Amino acid sequence: MSNITDGGFTITRDKTSDSPGNGIGFKMRIWNGGGFEMRLSKTDVEYIRREAGRALKELKHEQDNR
């Protein structure tokens, strides 16, 4: 298992971060010894999702062309 799948990375809904200007709020936590926490918007989470999907498609394309 990796640090990510062992709970070292989470994105959770954070209603305290909601605001009319920034919209819906989330928190991203990365635990790598000391730990890191960052607030994200819904747009940020959607971007992370798109980038992860793009990276996985790229990997699949590489594997299919071996």
Steps between C-alpha positions, in 0.01 A plus 500: 500500500606855443484797732206630293286185534590465868319827576788734424285701260140611541263755351201568722205737488554802729181701546691759706686594179180580308456860395300690239822609326692172511207258484508151645800415716716192548815413694787302359731331749831338414670319787867446420654508844427860595172540315363762264149641475354720229156642430356432155205627304262280302680616186833386648360154575355475147841595357676234710248245372560601136878488539487157666280371218734646239804339665327159513399525132859588411626196691246273329607635160866428585417145612289431191786608272768272644 
